[in-house]
Structure formats: C-alpha cells, structure tokens
Amino acid sequence: MQWELIVALVIAIPVILFPAAYVWYLNIGGILAAIRKARERRVAPDKKKELQEEEYRAAVTEALKHRLWH
C-alpha cells in the first residue's frame, strides 16, 4: 500500500467510528433509563401493599398537597 492510503485510513477510521460509538452510547443510555423507569413503576404497587391503610392515606394526602401547592 502507498503511504498516502495508510494515512487516509488512519485518519478516516476514527472520524467514522467515534460518532458511531457516541450514538450507540446515547441509545444504550436511553434504553437503560427506560428500563429503570419501568422497574420503578412496577415496584411502586408492591410498596403500597406493604404500607398500612392509614399510612398509605397519609402518604397520598401529603403527596397531593405537595403537587397542588408547589
């Protein structure tokens, strides 16, 4: 191979691979965030069952007050 071709490949390969790797990184980060959010939603009803009825009502009332006034 001629040296010009080798230099062109050495320059072109990182220019192509780094943006592709960055896009993959963003996609995987988004997928992981969606998985975490889904897990939190799935766990929330289980925690509600663990609370006693009175504590649950107090927690809901406090949450609604916080949302309505802030």
C-alpha positions as CSV (number, residue, x, y, z in Angstrom):
1,M,0.0,0.0,0.0
2,Q,1.1,3.5,-0.6
3,W,1.7,5.7,2.4
4,E,-1.0,8.2,1.4
5,L,-3.6,5.4,1.6
6,I,-2.4,4.3,5.0
7,V,-2.5,7.9,6.3
8,A,-6.0,8.4,4.9
9,L,-7.2,5.2,6.6
10,V,-5.6,6.1,9.9
11,I,-7.4,9.5,9.8
12,A,-10.8,8.2,8.4
13,I,-11.3,5.3,10.7
14,P,-11.5,7.3,13.9
15,V,-13.6,10.0,12.2
16,I,-16.2,7.4,11.3
17,L,-16.0,5.2,14.4
18,F,-16.2,7.9,17.2
19,P,-19.5,9.4,16.1
20,A,-21.0,5.9,15.7
21,A,-19.8,4.9,19.1
22,Y,-21.3,8.1,20.6
23,V,-24.7,7.5,19.0
24,W,-24.6,3.9,20.3
25,Y,-23.7,5.2,23.8
26,L,-26.7,7.6,23.7
27,N,-29.1,4.9,22.5
28,I,-28.0,2.4,25.2
29,G,-28.2,5.1,27.9
30,G,-31.8,5.9,26.8
31,I,-32.7,2.2,26.8
32,L,-31.3,1.7,30.3
33,A,-33.1,4.8,31.6
34,A,-36.4,3.4,30.2
35,I,-35.8,0.1,31.9
36,R,-35.1,1.7,35.2
37,K,-38.2,3.8,35.0
38,A,-40.3,0.7,34.2
39,R,-38.8,-1.1,37.1
40,E,-39.7,1.8,39.4
41,R,-43.3,1.8,38.2
42,R,-43.5,-2.0,38.7
43,V,-42.1,-1.8,42.2
44,A,-44.4,1.1,43.4
45,P,-47.6,-1.0,43.7
46,D,-45.7,-3.6,45.8
47,K,-44.6,-0.9,48.3
48,K,-48.2,0.3,48.5
49,K,-49.3,-3.1,49.7
50,E,-46.6,-3.1,52.4
51,L,-47.9,0.2,53.9
52,Q,-50.8,0.0,56.4
53,E,-54.0,1.6,55.2
54,E,-53.7,4.7,57.4
55,E,-50.1,5.3,56.4
56,Y,-51.0,5.0,52.8
57,R,-53.8,7.6,53.0
58,A,-51.4,10.0,54.9
59,A,-48.8,9.5,52.2
60,V,-51.2,10.1,49.4
61,T,-52.6,13.2,51.1
62,E,-49.2,14.6,51.6
63,A,-48.2,13.9,48.0
64,L,-51.3,15.6,46.7
65,K,-50.7,18.6,48.9
66,H,-47.2,18.9,47.6
67,R,-48.3,18.6,44.0
68,L,-51.2,21.1,44.3
69,W,-49.3,23.8,46.2
70,H,-45.8,23.6,44.7
